Amino acid sequence: MSGSSKEALKLGLLQLKCHFTWKLLLQDTDPDELEDRLYDQLTFLVTKNKYMVYNFLAYVMHLRKDYTKAITTLEKAEEAINKNNPDGADQQYLVTYGNYAWVYYYMKQYEDSQKYIDKVEQIYKELKGPQDIAAIYGEKGWSLLKFCGQYYEEAKQCFKKALELEPEDPEWITGYATVVYRLEGFNGRKCPASDCKSLQLLKNAVEKNPNDPVVKALLALKLQDLDRTGEGKIYIAEALEQAPNLPYLLRYVAKFYRRGKMVDEALRVLKTAVDLIPTSGFLHHQIGLCYKRKYLDTKKSLGYGNIYNRQIYSTELDDLIQNALFHFEKTVEHKKTFVYAYVDLANMYSEAKEYEKAEESFQTVLAFTNLIDEEKQQIYLNYGRFKEYCMRSESEAIDCYKKSLQISVPKQEREWSEKALRRISIKKIRNDMEDAEGYALLGFVHKTNEERNDAIDCYEKALKYDPYNEEYVSELCALKLMI
């Protein structure tokens, strides 16, 4: 193929609407873990839209440069479309054909690549309508939703556009409700009842999809978020009656039980699910959280400060720690980019007094290159606690708490970091009224919260007791210039 022909082919490829032009970046996911999840969906989910899963799986094969397997997977996508769409809705082939064209391009089979570009163009000609296709927006929405959390907002816009084109389609109604629900709780956010949009959306999705037990479980979890657990239990019971052995349902049921302090019930459900999908990092993480909860509750209820109780129940507590560690380790084995699992693992290593492994876990997760602010905030808070209480390094703890506080995301972790810094500074001043570092630390807290006058007062006191400290002089000058 000549250079100009190849350039024209590439231009045609870039105009296709498919996984290869949706900017799903390899750096934002773990292809192995994503592949496992997609295979699990093909095994357990009963849906007429399995072709979407095959299409996405073919893209993952491309990420791994296994182009032959990608073609085989796209053939299965075609078979699924043929089987479930006897009326021949050609628009459902558009993403599949687009993916074919790209895979053949990477295989340097340029004629085959052009053939599928031509097929896409022919479908658009036959449709004789606008180029906006609900099926494409919907499939893109599901793909973004499955890829990783950073893509949720874009997924929401895709489902919204699909619903503008097909407002009564149950698949797009469910997708939109699901992504809004996830965004409201993304990275531990607490959505106030007044701002909660997903409740009504999930209720509508349940009405449109009465045979979908998973969306009922999501509705139950949202009701639980709003302190309406009793109502949620009704939907949980209905969902379990419909699909008692569906792993994707059981994981949400277990989450409902665990958050409702029904930890043993949650463990029972999770063990059923993990037997079906032993490589699910999500399920192992949930089991680990249950054992962590049992450990903390047992430790508290037994009056662990009492030496006699500590000796009697040390074996039980050790067993709970080891069970939690086992499942958190399994989580990061199967879900290598699961940030919060590394934090949970590090904290449990700390409880087991395996401090080197805890340090290693913190260092591993801090080395991730695509951490978002919410994740950094939680990591630094927990790392600070580890440095302060386990390693007895107050200076390193202060550094971590400062980094957490400087992240402006208004989460509880930020408040806890601020309280830790205030506590340390007050302790320093109480022990020595002329402790310059204590006043400077308090000044840093005020400065970060934009309380400039209070910050100036603190730094002036710090300089009074350490008049040649360049850092304090610099901070004080910068603050006075802001007024």
N, C-alpha and C positions, 0 to 999 in steps of 0.2 A: 504494500500500500504506500502510495506517495505521501510526502510530508503534508501537502495541502489536503489530501483526502482524510488523512488521520486527524488533522486539525478540525476538519468539518465533522468527523465522527465524534470527537471529544466535545465539540460544541453541542451536538445533538444529545449526547449523554447528560450533559450538565442541565439540559432543559427538562429532563425526566423528573417525575415526582416519585421517589422511591427511597429506600433506606440509604442508598449511596449518596443522595443529595440532601439528606436531612441532618447532616453534621453531627452524627453520633460518634463522638471521639473516643478512641481507644483508651486514652488516658483517664477517662471518667468511669471505667468499668473494669472488671476482671472477666475476660472472655470465657475462661473455664467455668467460673461460677455461673455466669449468665447462660452458658450452654446447658449446664445441668438443670437450671431452673426451667428453661424452655422445654427440655425433654420431659421433665416432670409434668409440665402443663399438658403436653401431648398425651402423657400416660393417664392422667387423672381427671383433667377437665373435660366435661361433656359440653361441647359447643359446636355449632355449625360453622364457626369462624376459625377452625384450625389452620386454614390456609394462611392466616395472618401470622401464626406462630411459626409455620414452616418458612415463610418469607423472612421473618426476623432471624430465624436460625441460619438460613442461607447467608445472611449478612455477617453473622458471627463466624461462620466457616471462612468467609472472605478475610475477616480480621486475623484468622489463624493461617491464612494463605492456602487453605485446603479447597481449591476451586472445583475440583472434580466432585467432592462431596457437596459443595454448594449447589452445583447443577442438579445432582440427584435429589437434593432437598427441595429445590424449586419445582422439580417434576412432581414431587408429592404435593406441593402447594396447588399445582394445576389439577391434580387428581381430586383434591379436596374441594376445589371450586366446582369442578364438573359434577361431583357427587351430590353436593348440597345446593346447587343452583341449577336445577333442571330447566328453568325458564331462560337460562343463558344471559345473565346480567353481565354483559361484557366489561363494564366498568370495574368489576372486581378483579379483572386480569391485569389492570394497568400497573399496579405496583410489582406484581410478579414478573411481567414482561420487562419492566424497567430494570429490575434486579438481574434478570437474565442478560440483558444488554451489557450491564456493567461487568458481570462475572466473565462473560466471553471476551470483553475488552481486556481484562487483566490476564486472560489466558492467551491473548494475542490472536484470537480467532475473530478477526475484525468483520468478516462477512456475516458471521452469525450474530455478532453484536449489532450490526446495521439492520439485520433482518428483524430483530426484536424492537428496534427503534421504529421501524416501518409499521410493525403490528400495533404499537401504541398510537401512532399517528392515524392509522386506519380506524381504530376504535373511536378516537375523537371525532373523525369525519362522520362516522355513522351515528354518533350521539347527536350531532347537529345542534348542540347547545353550548352553554358557557363552559369554560375550561375548569370551573370549580366543581369538584366531585366529592360528595359527602363521604363516600367509601374511602377515598384517599386521606381526607382529613381525619376520619375516625381511626384508620389503621395507623396513621402517624401518631395520633394521640396515644393509642395503646402501646406503641413501640417506645415512645418517650417515657411513658409511665413506668414501663418495665426496665428501662435502661438504668436510671439512677435519679435520686431526689433532685439534683440540680436542674433536671429537665421538666419538673412538674408544672411550672408556670407556663411553659410553652405547650405542654400537653393540654393544659386547661384551655388555652386559646384554640387549639385544634378541635377539641370536642365542641367548643362553643360554636365554631364555624360549621362543623358537621350538623349541629342541631339547627342552625339557621337555614340550612339547605333541606334537612329532613327532621323537622321538630318532633315527630312522634316515634322515631326509631329507638327501640328499647336498648340497643347496644350502645348508642351514643348517649342516651340518658344515663345509663349505668356508668359509662366511662367518665362523664362530666361530674356526676355525683361522687365517684370514687376519688378523682383527683382533687376536687374541692375539699373533701374530707381529709385527704392526706396533707394538703397544704395547711389546713387549719391546725394540724398537730405536728407539722414538720419540725424536726430537731427539738422536740420536747416543748414546742410552743403551747401555751394555754389560750384557747380561743374563748373570749368572753361570750356569754349567752347572747348578748345583744348584737354581737358581730357574727354569730354563727349562721352560715348560709347552707351548710351541708345537710342539716337535719331535714329540711323540707325536700331538698333534692334527693336524699336517700329514701325518704318516704315515697316519693314519686317513682323512684327506680324500683322499689319493692312492688308497687302497684303494677308497673309495666312489666316486671319480670318476677311473677309470683313463684316461679320454679327455680329461681336462683338463690340458693341458700347463703352464698357468700355475701351478697349485698344485704341480706337480712342481718348477718353477723356485724357488718359495718354499721348498720343502723343501730343495733344494740349497743355497740361501743360508743357511738355518738350520744345516745341517751344516757349511758353511764357517765360520760364526760360532763353531762348537764345535771348530774345527781338524780337521774331518773332510772336507777338500776332495776327497779321492779318492772318497769315497762320493757326494759332491755331483755330481761329474763324470758319474757314471752316470745320474743323474736329468736332468741337463742334456742329455746325449746323447739320452735317450729323448724328452724334450720337443721337441728340435729335429727329431727324426725325424718326430714327429707333426705339427708346425706350423712349418716352416722360415721362413715369411714372415708370421708373426703378430706385429705390433708389440708387443703387450702381453707376449708371451713374450720377444721379442728384447731388450727393455729390461732384463729381469731377468737374462737370459743375459749381457748386456754388463756388468752390475754384478758378476756372479759372476767374469767374466774380469778386470775391472779390479781388483777386490779381491785376486784371485789373481796380480796383477802380470803378467797377460797383456794388456797395454794395446793392442797392435796388433790382437789378436783382438777385443777389446772395440770398438775403433773400426770394424773391418770390420762387425761386427754392427749397431752403432748407425747407421752410414751407410745400411745396408739399411732399417732401421726408419724413419729420419727421411725417407727418400725416400717412404715410404708415408704418414707423418704429419708433414709439414714444419712444422706449427704446434705441435708438442708441446714445451712448455717443459721437461718432464722429460727428453726425449731430448736436446735441445740442452744441457741442464745436464750430463748424463752425458758428452757429447762434450767439453764444455769441461773437465770434470774429467780426462778422459783426456789432453788436450793439456797441461793444467797439470802432470799427473804426468810426462809426457814432458819437459816443460821443466825441472822440478826435478831429475829424474834425470840429464838431459843436463848441466845446469849443475854438478851435483855430480861426475859422472864425469869431466868434462873439467878439473877443477881450476880452477874459474872465477876463483879468485884470481890465477891466473897471467895476466899481461897478454898474452903471446904467444897462449895458448889463447883468450883472450877475443876477440882480433882475428880469429883464424881462424874461430871458430865463432859470431861475433856474428850473422851472417845466419840461421843455423839456429835459434838461440835466439829471435831476433826473430820469425821465422816461427811458431814454436810459441806465443809470446806472442800474436801477432795472431790465430792460429786460436782460441786459448782465449777471447780477448776477443770475437771474432765470435759464438761460440756462447753465451757468458754474456750478451751483449747481446740475442741472440735469445731467451734464456730469460726475461729480465725483460720483454721485449716481449710475449711470449705468456702469461706467468705472472706477472702484475704484483704479486702478493702473496707471491712465493716469497722468504722472508727470506734463507735461506742463499745463494741465487744472487746477491743484492745484495752480500753479504759477499765471495763469491768474485770477483765482478766488481771490487769495490773493491781487493781484494788484487792482482789481476792488473793493474789500472791502476797500482798502486804499482810493480809490477815493470817496467812500461813507462815509469815516471817521468812518467806523466800524473796529477800529483798533484791538480790541480783536479777532474778527473773522479772520482778516488778519493774526495775529500772530498764531492763531490756524491752519490755512491752511498751513502756512510755516512750523510749527512744525510737522504737519501730514506728509507732503511730505519728510521732512528731516529724518523722522523715517523709511522710506522705506529702506529695507536692500540690495536691488539689484540695486541701482542707478549706472549708468555709468557716466564717467567723464563729458561728455557733459551736462548731466542733472544737475549734481552737480554745474557745472560752472554757468549755468543759474539761478539756485535756489539761490546761494550765491550772485550773482550780484543783483538780485531783492530784496533779503532779506536785503542786505546792503543799497539799496536805501530806503527801507521801514524804516530801523532803523535811517538813516540819516535825511530824509525829514519828516517823519511822527512822529517818536518817539523822534526825536532830540537827539539821542544817538550817538555821533560821534565815541566813542570808540568801540561800538558794530558794527557800520557800517564799521569801519576800519578792524575789525576782519573778517567780511564777505567778504569784497573786497580782503583781503589778501588770503583767502581760494580760492576764484575764480581765482585770478592771479596765484596761485601756481599750478593750474591744467594746464598742458602744451598743452592741445588741442588748436590749433590755430583758435579760433572762435572769432567773434566780441565781445562776452561777455567778453572775456579775455582783449581785448583792452579797453573796457569801464571800466573794473575794474581798469586797470592800470591808465587810465586817472583820475578816481575818487581819487585814492591814491595820484597821483601827485598834483591834485588840492588841496586836503586837506593839504598835506605837504607844498606846496607853500604858502597857506593861513596862516598856522602856522608861517612860517618863516617871512612872510611879516608883520604879527602882532607883532612878537618879533624875532629879529635877533639872539637871544640867545636861541631859542626854540629847545632844544635837541631832543625832540620827532619828530619835523618836519624833521630834518636832518636824524634821524634814519629811519623814514618812507620812505624817498627818497632813503636811502641806501638799504632798503629792496627791493624796486622796481628794483634798479640796480642789486642787487644780484640775484634776481629771473630771470632777463633777461641775467644773466651771464656777466654783465658789471662790472667786479671785481674791476678794478682800480677806477671807479667812485663810486662804493659802499664803497671802503676803505676810499676815501676822505670824504664821507658823514658820515660814522661811526666815523671817527677821529674828525670831527666837533661836532658830537653829544657828544662824550666823553669830548671834550673841555669844554662843558657847563654842563655836568653831569658826572664828572670823576669817580664816584664810581658805575655807573650803570653796574651790572654784565652781563645783556643781551647784552649791546653794546660791552663790553670787549670780550665776547664769540664770537660774530659775527665777530668782527674785527680780532681776532686771527685765526678763521676758514678761513676767506678770505685770509689772508696773507699766510697761509699754502698752499693754492691752487696755489699760484703764483710760 
